[in-house]
Amino acid sequence: MRDVKKKLVCVLLVIVFLVSSTLGVVAETNQEKLERIKSDIAITQSKIDQLKGNINALTAEAKKIDNAIDKLEAQIADINAQIKQTQIDLEKTIQELKIAEDKRIEHKKVADERIQIMYMYGNMDYAQILFSSESIADLISRIDAIKILMDFDKDIFEELLRIENEIAEKKQKIEEDKQALEAYRQDIKNAYDAQVAIRAEKEKLMQQMYNDKGTLEKILAQEQADAAAIQRLIIAESVGTNKDYQNVKGKYMWPVPSCLWISSDYGYRIHPVYGIRRFHAGIDIPGSMGAKIVAPGNGVVILARSFGGYGNCIIIDMGGGVTMVFGHLSSYAVSQGDIVVMGQVIGYIGSTGVSTGPHLHFEVRVNGSPVDPNGWTLR
């Protein structure tokens, strides 16, 4: 018996839990859903704005990297020019070395001739040559010849040594210059490759950010669509019950986003077609043919058809006795009975009815009587 009671208690607890959970889900009203979705929209928009900031910062960094790459490319071009000039100098030095080599060969030839002269005297040294003289005249002649040969030997060997040193120095300098330039060019090339790699990473990161931004924008569009759908449900619940559509005077949206000025104001004026003084019950907002017209607030479309001098006309019940009139449209985006929300496209600017050109005739009426639309909307 005790076990049966325990089972019954458990069953009752489960039922209570399920009922409580169900009530918790149902308890969220449309208004609460709307507030939750609006909060999600704000968070998503904040993420998009942050991504935009990151993309702008990354773009600035990429620009700096491009500038650095341009400078490195200029340095590489300059080094290549220097290497080319060094090669020209090397070729010139090779020609000079050839001339020096020819001189060395010429000096060797002279030295060979000198050896031949010494051979004429046999293996005697200079002292033996002098003492073998047969006469004073011959001695003097031999002394002069030996002196000339000794001076010539000295000059030849000094010149050969100078030429060899000059050749060695030029070769060494050219090789050192060439190696230094090649090393410098490699350093610059490494820096260039590093910058190109960094730029590639930045571009990859930026592309990822653009992808993330596109994804977030899609999420934002869906959230906004969800918010509009919930708003329509809220308005639908209000229809026929005299409830407020959450519109506030002075907070309505301007009906033509593409143009913020008025071409003809509210009040008496000379009619542009009839040429007589008549009361103008609204304001005229110019715009290009086909420009978008949006709902200034939340409401229900009570008319969407041709309506006398208004031409193609839309009238929206905004609740609380307020109606808004939109005249001279080229076409409609809504139909009679549609529930609309603030910012929703309802039609497009035209010049139907009594009109001198494309514009929107916009009226605000309270309990059927026209009032000055100025002060009702935000611009």
C-alpha positions as a Markdown table, in Angstrom:
| # | Residue | x | y | z |
|---|---|---|---|---|
| 1 | Met | 0.0 | 0.0 | 0.0 |
| 2 | Arg | 2.8 | 2.3 | 0.9 |
| 3 | Asp | 4.5 | 1.6 | -2.5 |
| 4 | Val | 1.3 | 2.5 | -4.3 |
| 5 | Lys | 1.2 | 5.9 | -2.5 |
| 6 | Lys | 4.8 | 6.6 | -3.4 |
| 7 | Lys | 4.1 | 5.9 | -7.1 |
| 8 | Leu | 1.0 | 8.2 | -7.0 |
| 9 | Val | 3.1 | 11.0 | -5.4 |
| 10 | Cys | 5.7 | 10.6 | -8.1 |
| 11 | Val | 3.2 | 10.7 | -10.9 |
| 12 | Leu | 1.6 | 13.8 | -9.4 |
| 13 | Leu | 5.0 | 15.5 | -9.2 |
| 14 | Val | 5.7 | 14.7 | -12.8 |
| 15 | Ile | 2.3 | 16.1 | -13.9 |
| 16 | Val | 2.9 | 19.3 | -11.9 |
| 17 | Phe | 6.3 | 19.7 | -13.4 |
| 18 | Leu | 5.0 | 19.2 | -16.9 |
| 19 | Val | 2.1 | 21.6 | -16.4 |
| 20 | Ser | 4.4 | 24.2 | -14.8 |
| 21 | Ser | 6.8 | 23.9 | -17.8 |
| 22 | Thr | 3.9 | 24.2 | -20.3 |
| 23 | Leu | 2.5 | 27.2 | -18.5 |
| 24 | Gly | 6.0 | 28.8 | -18.4 |
| 25 | Val | 6.2 | 28.4 | -22.2 |
| 26 | Val | 2.7 | 29.7 | -22.9 |
| 27 | Ala | 3.2 | 32.5 | -20.4 |
| 28 | Glu | 5.4 | 34.5 | -22.8 |
| 29 | Thr | 3.2 | 37.1 | -24.5 |
| 30 | Asn | 3.6 | 38.5 | -28.0 |
| 31 | Gln | 4.8 | 41.7 | -26.4 |
| 32 | Glu | 7.5 | 39.8 | -24.4 |
| 33 | Lys | 8.5 | 38.0 | -27.5 |
| 34 | Leu | 8.8 | 41.3 | -29.3 |
| 35 | Glu | 11.0 | 42.7 | -26.5 |
| 36 | Arg | 13.2 | 39.6 | -26.5 |
| 37 | Ile | 13.6 | 39.8 | -30.3 |
| 38 | Lys | 14.4 | 43.5 | -30.1 |
| 39 | Ser | 17.1 | 42.7 | -27.6 |
| 40 | Asp | 18.5 | 40.1 | -29.9 |
| 41 | Ile | 18.4 | 42.7 | -32.8 |
| 42 | Ala | 20.4 | 45.1 | -30.6 |
| 43 | Ile | 23.0 | 42.5 | -29.8 |
| 44 | Thr | 23.3 | 41.4 | -33.4 |
| 45 | Gln | 23.6 | 45.0 | -34.6 |
| 46 | Ser | 26.3 | 45.6 | -32.0 |
| 47 | Lys | 28.2 | 42.7 | -33.3 |
| 48 | Ile | 27.9 | 44.0 | -36.9 |
| 49 | Asp | 29.0 | 47.4 | -35.8 |
| 50 | Gln | 32.0 | 45.9 | -34.0 |
| 51 | Leu | 32.9 | 43.9 | -37.1 |
| 52 | Lys | 32.6 | 47.0 | -39.2 |
| 53 | Gly | 35.1 | 48.7 | -36.9 |
| 54 | Asn | 37.5 | 45.8 | -37.1 |
| 55 | Ile | 37.2 | 45.7 | -40.9 |
| 56 | Asn | 38.0 | 49.4 | -41.0 |
| 57 | Ala | 41.0 | 49.0 | -38.7 |
| 58 | Leu | 42.2 | 46.0 | -40.8 |
| 59 | Thr | 41.7 | 48.0 | -44.0 |
| 60 | Ala | 43.9 | 50.8 | -42.5 |
| 61 | Glu | 46.6 | 48.2 | -41.6 |
| 62 | Ala | 46.4 | 46.7 | -45.1 |
| 63 | Lys | 47.0 | 50.1 | -46.6 |
| 64 | Lys | 50.1 | 50.6 | -44.4 |
| 65 | Ile | 51.3 | 47.2 | -45.5 |
| 66 | Asp | 50.7 | 48.0 | -49.2 |
| 67 | Asn | 52.8 | 51.2 | -48.7 |
| 68 | Ala | 55.6 | 49.2 | -47.0 |
| 69 | Ile | 55.5 | 46.8 | -49.9 |
| 70 | Asp | 55.7 | 49.6 | -52.4 |
| 71 | Lys | 58.8 | 51.0 | -50.7 |
| 72 | Leu | 60.4 | 47.6 | -50.6 |
| 73 | Glu | 59.7 | 47.1 | -54.3 |
| 74 | Ala | 61.4 | 50.5 | -54.9 |
| 75 | Gln | 64.4 | 49.4 | -52.8 |
| 76 | Ile | 64.6 | 46.1 | -54.7 |
| 77 | Ala | 64.5 | 48.0 | -58.0 |
| 78 | Asp | 67.2 | 50.3 | -56.8 |
| 79 | Ile | 69.4 | 47.4 | -55.7 |
| 80 | Asn | 68.9 | 45.6 | -59.0 |
| 81 | Ala | 70.1 | 48.8 | -60.7 |
| 82 | Gln | 73.2 | 49.0 | -58.5 |
| 83 | Ile | 73.9 | 45.3 | -59.2 |
| 84 | Lys | 73.6 | 46.0 | -62.9 |
| 85 | Gln | 76.0 | 48.9 | -62.6 |
| 86 | Thr | 78.4 | 46.7 | -60.6 |
| 87 | Gln | 78.3 | 44.2 | -63.4 |
| 88 | Ile | 79.1 | 46.9 | -65.9 |
| 89 | Asp | 82.0 | 48.0 | -63.6 |
| 90 | Leu | 83.2 | 44.4 | -63.4 |
| 91 | Glu | 83.2 | 44.1 | -67.2 |
| 92 | Lys | 85.1 | 47.3 | -67.4 |
| 93 | Thr | 87.6 | 46.0 | -64.9 |
| 94 | Ile | 88.0 | 42.8 | -66.9 |
| 95 | Gln | 89.0 | 44.9 | -69.8 |
| 96 | Glu | 91.4 | 46.8 | -67.7 |
| 97 | Leu | 92.8 | 43.5 | -66.4 |
| 98 | Lys | 93.3 | 42.4 | -70.0 |
| 99 | Ile | 95.2 | 45.6 | -70.7 |
| 100 | Ala | 97.3 | 45.0 | -67.5 |
| 101 | Glu | 97.9 | 41.4 | -68.6 |
| 102 | Asp | 99.1 | 42.7 | -72.0 |
| 103 | Lys | 101.5 | 45.0 | -70.1 |
| 104 | Arg | 102.8 | 42.2 | -68.0 |
| 105 | Ile | 103.5 | 40.1 | -71.1 |
| 106 | Glu | 105.3 | 43.1 | -72.6 |
| 107 | His | 107.4 | 43.6 | -69.5 |
| 108 | Lys | 108.2 | 39.8 | -69.5 |
| 109 | Lys | 109.3 | 40.1 | -73.1 |
| 110 | Val | 111.7 | 42.9 | -72.1 |
| 111 | Ala | 113.0 | 40.9 | -69.2 |
| 112 | Asp | 113.6 | 38.0 | -71.5 |
| 113 | Glu | 115.6 | 40.3 | -73.7 |
| 114 | Arg | 117.6 | 41.3 | -70.7 |
| 115 | Ile | 118.3 | 37.7 | -69.9 |
| 116 | Gln | 119.5 | 37.2 | -73.4 |
| 117 | Ile | 122.0 | 40.1 | -72.9 |
| 118 | Met | 123.2 | 38.6 | -69.7 |
| 119 | Tyr | 123.6 | 35.3 | -71.5 |
| 120 | Met | 126.0 | 37.0 | -73.9 |
| 121 | Tyr | 128.3 | 37.6 | -70.9 |
| 122 | Gly | 128.0 | 34.0 | -69.7 |
| 123 | Asn | 127.4 | 33.2 | -66.1 |
| 124 | Met | 129.4 | 36.1 | -64.8 |
| 125 | Asp | 128.1 | 38.4 | -62.2 |
| 126 | Tyr | 128.3 | 42.2 | -62.5 |
| 127 | Ala | 131.8 | 42.3 | -60.9 |
| 128 | Gln | 133.2 | 39.7 | -63.3 |
| 129 | Ile | 131.8 | 41.6 | -66.2 |
| 130 | Leu | 133.6 | 44.8 | -65.0 |
| 131 | Phe | 136.9 | 43.1 | -64.4 |
| 132 | Ser | 136.9 | 41.4 | -67.8 |
| 133 | Ser | 136.9 | 44.8 | -69.5 |
| 134 | Glu | 139.7 | 45.1 | -72.1 |
| 135 | Ser | 140.0 | 48.9 | -71.9 |
| 136 | Ile | 138.9 | 52.0 | -70.1 |
| 137 | Ala | 136.4 | 52.7 | -72.8 |
| 138 | Asp | 135.1 | 49.2 | -72.7 |
| 139 | Leu | 134.8 | 49.4 | -68.8 |
| 140 | Ile | 132.9 | 52.6 | -69.0 |
| 141 | Ser | 130.6 | 51.1 | -71.6 |
| 142 | Arg | 130.0 | 48.0 | -69.5 |
| 143 | Ile | 129.4 | 50.1 | -66.3 |
| 144 | Asp | 126.7 | 52.2 | -68.2 |
| 145 | Ala | 125.1 | 49.0 | -69.6 |
| 146 | Ile | 125.0 | 47.3 | -66.2 |
| 147 | Lys | 123.5 | 50.5 | -64.5 |
| 148 | Ile | 120.8 | 50.6 | -67.2 |
| 149 | Leu | 120.0 | 47.0 | -66.8 |
| 150 | Met | 119.9 | 47.3 | -63.0 |
| 151 | Asp | 117.6 | 50.3 | -63.1 |
| 152 | Phe | 115.5 | 48.6 | -65.7 |
| 153 | Asp | 115.2 | 45.4 | -63.6 |
| 154 | Lys | 114.1 | 47.5 | -60.7 |
| 155 | Asp | 111.5 | 49.5 | -62.7 |
| 156 | Ile | 110.1 | 46.3 | -64.4 |
| 157 | Phe | 109.7 | 44.4 | -61.1 |
| 158 | Glu | 108.1 | 47.4 | -59.3 |
| 159 | Glu | 105.7 | 47.9 | -62.2 |
| 160 | Leu | 104.8 | 44.3 | -62.3 |
| 161 | Leu | 104.2 | 44.3 | -58.6 |
| 162 | Arg | 102.0 | 47.4 | -58.8 |
| 163 | Ile | 100.0 | 45.9 | -61.6 |
| 164 | Glu | 99.5 | 42.6 | -59.7 |
| 165 | Asn | 98.4 | 44.5 | -56.6 |
| 166 | Glu | 96.1 | 46.7 | -58.5 |
| 167 | Ile | 94.5 | 43.7 | -60.2 |
| 168 | Ala | 94.1 | 41.9 | -56.9 |
| 169 | Glu | 92.6 | 45.0 | -55.2 |
| 170 | Lys | 90.1 | 45.6 | -58.0 |
| 171 | Lys | 89.0 | 41.9 | -58.0 |
| 172 | Gln | 88.6 | 41.9 | -54.3 |
| 173 | Lys | 86.6 | 45.2 | -54.2 |
| 174 | Ile | 84.3 | 44.1 | -57.0 |
| 175 | Glu | 83.6 | 40.8 | -55.4 |
| 176 | Glu | 83.0 | 42.4 | -52.0 |
| 177 | Asp | 80.6 | 45.0 | -53.6 |
| 178 | Lys | 78.8 | 42.3 | -55.4 |
| 179 | Gln | 78.4 | 40.1 | -52.4 |
| 180 | Ala | 77.3 | 43.0 | -50.3 |
| 181 | Leu | 74.6 | 44.0 | -52.8 |
| 182 | Glu | 73.4 | 40.4 | -53.2 |
| 183 | Ala | 73.2 | 40.1 | -49.4 |
| 184 | Tyr | 71.3 | 43.4 | -49.1 |
| 185 | Arg | 69.0 | 42.4 | -52.0 |
| 186 | Gln | 68.2 | 39.1 | -50.2 |
| 187 | Asp | 67.5 | 41.0 | -46.9 |
| 188 | Ile | 65.1 | 43.3 | -48.7 |
| 189 | Lys | 63.5 | 40.3 | -50.6 |
| 190 | Asn | 63.0 | 38.5 | -47.2 |
| 191 | Ala | 61.3 | 41.6 | -45.8 |
| 192 | Tyr | 59.2 | 41.9 | -49.0 |
| 193 | Asp | 58.1 | 38.3 | -48.8 |
| 194 | Ala | 57.3 | 38.7 | -45.1 |
| 195 | Gln | 55.1 | 41.8 | -45.9 |
| 196 | Val | 53.4 | 39.9 | -48.7 |
| 197 | Ala | 52.7 | 37.0 | -46.3 |
| 198 | Ile | 51.3 | 39.4 | -43.7 |
| 199 | Arg | 49.1 | 41.0 | -46.3 |
| 200 | Ala | 47.8 | 37.6 | -47.4 |
| 201 | Glu | 46.9 | 36.8 | -43.8 |
| 202 | Lys | 45.2 | 40.2 | -43.4 |
| 203 | Glu | 43.2 | 39.6 | -46.5 |
| 204 | Lys | 42.2 | 36.1 | -45.3 |
| 205 | Leu | 41.1 | 37.6 | -42.0 |
| 206 | Met | 39.2 | 40.4 | -43.6 |
| 207 | Gln | 37.4 | 37.9 | -45.9 |
| 208 | Gln | 36.4 | 35.9 | -42.8 |
| 209 | Met | 35.1 | 39.1 | -41.2 |
| 210 | Tyr | 33.1 | 40.0 | -44.3 |
| 211 | Asn | 31.7 | 36.4 | -44.3 |
| 212 | Asp | 30.8 | 36.8 | -40.6 |
| 213 | Lys | 29.3 | 40.2 | -41.3 |
| 214 | Gly | 27.2 | 38.7 | -44.1 |
| 215 | Thr | 26.0 | 35.9 | -41.8 |
| 216 | Leu | 25.2 | 38.4 | -39.0 |
| 217 | Glu | 23.3 | 40.7 | -41.5 |
| 218 | Lys | 21.2 | 37.7 | -42.6 |
| 219 | Ile | 20.5 | 36.9 | -38.9 |
| 220 | Leu | 19.6 | 40.6 | -38.3 |
| 221 | Ala | 17.3 | 40.6 | -41.3 |
| 222 | Gln | 15.5 | 37.5 | -40.0 |
| 223 | Glu | 15.3 | 39.0 | -36.5 |
| 224 | Gln | 13.8 | 42.2 | -37.9 |
| 225 | Ala | 11.3 | 40.1 | -40.0 |
| 226 | Asp | 10.4 | 38.1 | -36.8 |
| 227 | Ala | 10.0 | 41.4 | -34.9 |
| 228 | Ala | 7.7 | 42.8 | -37.7 |
| 229 | Ala | 5.7 | 39.6 | -37.7 |
| 230 | Ile | 5.2 | 39.7 | -33.9 |
| 231 | Gln | 4.3 | 43.4 | -34.2 |
| 232 | Arg | 1.6 | 42.5 | -36.8 |
| 233 | Leu | 0.2 | 40.0 | -34.4 |
| 234 | Ile | 0.1 | 42.6 | -31.6 |
| 235 | Ile | -1.7 | 45.0 | -33.9 |
| 236 | Ala | -4.0 | 42.2 | -35.1 |
| 237 | Glu | -4.9 | 41.6 | -31.5 |
| 238 | Ser | -5.8 | 45.3 | -31.2 |
| 239 | Val | -8.0 | 45.5 | -34.2 |
| 240 | Gly | -11.6 | 46.2 | -33.3 |
| 241 | Thr | -10.9 | 46.5 | -29.6 |
| 242 | Asn | -9.9 | 50.2 | -29.7 |
| 243 | Lys | -6.4 | 49.4 | -28.5 |
| 244 | Asp | -3.4 | 51.6 | -29.1 |
| 245 | Tyr | -1.1 | 50.5 | -32.0 |
| 246 | Gln | 1.9 | 51.8 | -30.0 |
| 247 | Asn | 2.3 | 54.9 | -32.2 |
| 248 | Val | 3.4 | 58.2 | -30.6 |
| 249 | Lys | 2.9 | 61.7 | -32.1 |
| 250 | Gly | 6.3 | 63.1 | -33.0 |
| 251 | Lys | 7.8 | 59.6 | -33.2 |
| 252 | Tyr | 6.3 | 58.6 | -36.5 |
| 253 | Met | 8.8 | 57.8 | -39.3 |
| 254 | Trp | 9.3 | 60.1 | -42.3 |
| 255 | Pro | 7.4 | 58.5 | -45.2 |
| 256 | Val | 9.9 | 59.1 | -48.0 |
| 257 | Pro | 13.4 | 58.0 | -46.8 |
| 258 | Ser | 15.1 | 59.2 | -50.1 |
| 259 | Cys | 13.9 | 62.9 | -49.7 |
| 260 | Leu | 13.6 | 64.9 | -46.5 |
| 261 | Trp | 12.3 | 68.2 | -47.8 |
| 262 | Ile | 8.9 | 69.6 | -48.6 |
| 263 | Ser | 7.9 | 71.1 | -51.9 |
| 264 | Ser | 4.5 | 72.4 | -50.9 |
| 265 | Asp | 3.5 | 72.9 | -47.2 |
| 266 | Tyr | 0.2 | 72.5 | -45.3 |
| 267 | Gly | -2.4 | 75.3 | -45.6 |
| 268 | Tyr | -3.8 | 77.7 | -48.2 |
| 269 | Arg | -1.9 | 78.0 | -51.5 |
| 270 | Ile | -2.4 | 78.7 | -55.2 |
| 271 | His | -3.3 | 75.3 | -56.6 |
| 272 | Pro | -0.6 | 74.3 | -59.2 |
| 273 | Val | -3.2 | 72.8 | -61.6 |
| 274 | Tyr | -6.3 | 74.9 | -61.1 |
| 275 | Gly | -4.5 | 78.2 | -60.4 |
| 276 | Ile | -6.9 | 79.2 | -57.6 |
| 277 | Arg | -6.4 | 79.7 | -53.9 |
| 278 | Arg | -7.3 | 76.4 | -52.2 |
| 279 | Phe | -6.6 | 74.7 | -48.9 |
| 280 | His | -3.9 | 72.1 | -49.1 |
| 281 | Ala | -4.8 | 69.4 | -46.5 |
| 282 | Gly | -1.3 | 67.9 | -46.4 |
| 283 | Ile | 2.3 | 68.3 | -47.5 |
| 284 | Asp | 4.0 | 67.4 | -50.8 |
| 285 | Ile | 7.3 | 65.5 | -50.7 |
| 286 | Pro | 9.1 | 65.3 | -54.0 |
| 287 | Gly | 10.9 | 62.2 | -55.2 |
| 288 | Ser | 12.0 | 60.3 | -58.2 |
| 289 | Met | 9.4 | 58.1 | -60.0 |
| 290 | Gly | 9.2 | 54.7 | -58.2 |
| 291 | Ala | 10.9 | 55.9 | -55.0 |
| 292 | Lys | 9.9 | 53.9 | -51.9 |
| 293 | Ile | 7.1 | 55.1 | -49.5 |
| 294 | Val | 7.1 | 53.6 | -46.0 |
| 295 | Ala | 4.5 | 53.3 | -43.3 |
| 296 | Pro | 5.3 | 56.0 | -40.7 |
| 297 | Gly | 3.9 | 53.8 | -37.9 |
| 298 | Asn | 1.9 | 50.6 | -37.1 |
| 299 | Gly | -1.6 | 50.3 | -38.4 |
| 300 | Val | -4.2 | 48.7 | -40.7 |
| 301 | Val | -4.6 | 49.6 | -44.4 |
| 302 | Ile | -8.3 | 50.7 | -44.9 |
| 303 | Leu | -8.0 | 51.8 | -48.5 |
| 304 | Ala | -5.6 | 51.0 | -51.4 |
| 305 | Arg | -7.1 | 52.0 | -54.7 |
| 306 | Ser | -7.6 | 55.0 | -57.1 |
| 307 | Phe | -9.4 | 57.7 | -55.1 |
| 308 | Gly | -10.4 | 60.8 | -57.2 |
| 309 | Gly | -7.8 | 63.6 | -57.4 |
| 310 | Tyr | -5.5 | 61.6 | -55.1 |
| 311 | Gly | -4.9 | 59.1 | -57.9 |
| 312 | Asn | -3.6 | 55.8 | -56.6 |
| 313 | Cys | -4.2 | 56.3 | -52.8 |
| 314 | Ile | -3.5 | 54.5 | -49.6 |
| 315 | Ile | -5.1 | 55.3 | -46.2 |
| 316 | Ile | -3.8 | 53.7 | -43.0 |
| 317 | Asp | -5.6 | 53.6 | -39.7 |
| 318 | Met | -3.0 | 54.3 | -37.1 |
| 319 | Gly | -5.3 | 53.8 | -34.1 |
| 320 | Gly | -6.6 | 56.4 | -31.6 |
| 321 | Gly | -8.6 | 58.1 | -34.3 |
| 322 | Val | -5.5 | 58.9 | -36.4 |
| 323 | Thr | -5.4 | 58.1 | -40.1 |
| 324 | Met | -2.7 | 58.9 | -42.7 |
| 325 | Val | -3.3 | 59.5 | -46.4 |
| 326 | Phe | -0.8 | 58.8 | -49.2 |
| 327 | Gly | -1.7 | 60.1 | -52.7 |
| 328 | His | -0.5 | 60.1 | -56.3 |
| 329 | Leu | 1.3 | 56.7 | -56.0 |
| 330 | Ser | 2.6 | 54.9 | -59.1 |
| 331 | Ser | 1.9 | 51.5 | -57.5 |
| 332 | Tyr | 1.0 | 49.7 | -54.3 |
| 333 | Ala | 3.0 | 47.3 | -52.1 |
| 334 | Val | 0.0 | 46.6 | -49.7 |
| 335 | Ser | -3.7 | 45.8 | -50.0 |
| 336 | Gln | -6.8 | 46.8 | -48.1 |
| 337 | Gly | -6.9 | 44.9 | -44.8 |
| 338 | Asp | -3.1 | 44.4 | -44.5 |
| 339 | Ile | -1.5 | 45.0 | -41.2 |
| 340 | Val | 1.6 | 47.2 | -41.6 |
| 341 | Val | 4.5 | 48.1 | -39.2 |
| 342 | Met | 6.7 | 51.2 | -39.0 |
| 343 | Gly | 9.2 | 51.3 | -41.9 |
| 344 | Gln | 7.4 | 48.8 | -44.1 |
| 345 | Val | 7.3 | 49.7 | -47.8 |
| 346 | Ile | 3.6 | 50.4 | -48.7 |
| 347 | Gly | 4.0 | 51.9 | -52.2 |
| 348 | Tyr | 6.0 | 53.9 | -54.6 |
| 349 | Ile | 6.0 | 57.6 | -55.7 |
| 350 | Gly | 4.2 | 58.5 | -58.9 |
| 351 | Ser | 2.1 | 61.2 | -60.5 |
| 352 | Thr | -1.4 | 59.8 | -60.7 |
| 353 | Gly | -4.6 | 61.8 | -60.2 |
| 354 | Val | -4.3 | 65.6 | -60.2 |
| 355 | Ser | -0.6 | 66.0 | -60.2 |
| 356 | Thr | 2.1 | 68.1 | -62.0 |
| 357 | Gly | 5.0 | 65.6 | -61.4 |
| 358 | Pro | 6.2 | 62.7 | -59.3 |
| 359 | His | 5.7 | 63.4 | -55.6 |
| 360 | Leu | 3.9 | 62.1 | -52.5 |
| 361 | His | 0.9 | 63.9 | -51.1 |
| 362 | Phe | 0.9 | 63.1 | -47.4 |
| 363 | Glu | -1.9 | 63.9 | -44.9 |
| 364 | Val | -2.5 | 63.3 | -41.2 |
| 365 | Arg | -6.1 | 63.3 | -40.1 |
| 366 | Val | -7.5 | 63.1 | -36.5 |
| 367 | Asn | -11.1 | 61.8 | -36.3 |
| 368 | Gly | -11.3 | 62.5 | -40.1 |
| 369 | Ser | -10.2 | 66.2 | -39.9 |
| 370 | Pro | -6.8 | 67.2 | -41.5 |
| 371 | Val | -4.1 | 68.5 | -39.3 |
| 372 | Asp | -0.6 | 69.9 | -40.0 |
| 373 | Pro | 1.6 | 66.8 | -40.6 |
| 374 | Asn | 4.6 | 68.9 | -39.4 |
| 375 | Gly | 5.6 | 67.8 | -35.9 |
| 376 | Trp | 4.1 | 64.3 | -36.3 |
| 377 | Thr | 7.1 | 62.7 | -37.9 |
| 378 | Leu | 10.9 | 62.5 | -37.3 |
| 379 | Arg | 13.1 | 63.8 | -40.0 |
